Amino acid sequence: MTLRKFKSFMLFWAICFLVVGAYFVFLPNQVIDTLNHAARFLKMGGPISLTQDYLWLSLAGSMMMTISYLSYALFQDPKNHHLMNALLVSKCMSSCFFSFFALKINSTYWLGTLVDFPIFILFLWTFRKIRT
């Protein structure tokens, strides 16, 4: 992968994470409704309940802003391996936590793993390509 393509790739992800993070923050119940509809369609698990406790929203919103920043910073400095590692840890751990909650609480959380784990694999593959 060329440096120019990598920079475009990271700018794309910076914008995606920023937009999705804003969606989490400004439309939290819509996020849960969307997950519940997808789980019903895929015949996965029971619904995740809507909540007035927005601790999850603070954590998810801040994570989305952080990974958006990391992606943008990699767009600016593609050779910064510390930024790459931070982004990989973030996507890997969110996949692990989604999987844990799917096994422990509700299989609907597998939807989070189905989104985040492929992103982790894509980043891992891309970062390996740019490092060589």
Stockholm file with secondary structure:
# STOCKHOLM 1.0

chainA/1-132         MTLRKFKSFMLFWAICFLVVGAYFVFLPNQVIDTLNHAARFLKMGGPISLTQDYLWLSLAGSMMMTISYLSYALFQDPKNHHLMNALLVSKCMSSCFFSFFALKINSTYWLGTLVDFPIFILFLWTFRKIRT
#=GR chainA/1-132 SS CCHHHHHHHHHHHHHHHHHHHHHHHHCHHHHHHHHHHHHHHTTCCCCCCCCSCCHHHHHHHHHHHHHHHHHHHHHHCTTCHHHHHHHHHHHHHHHHHHHHHHHHTCGGGHHHHHHHHHHHHHHHHHHHHHHC
#=GC SS_cons         CCHHHHHHHHHHHHHHHHHHHHHHHHCHHHHHHHHHHHHHHTTCCCCCCCCSCCHHHHHHHHHHHHHHHHHHHHHHCTTCHHHHHHHHHHHHHHHHHHHHHHHHTCGGGHHHHHHHHHHHHHHHHHHHHHHC
//
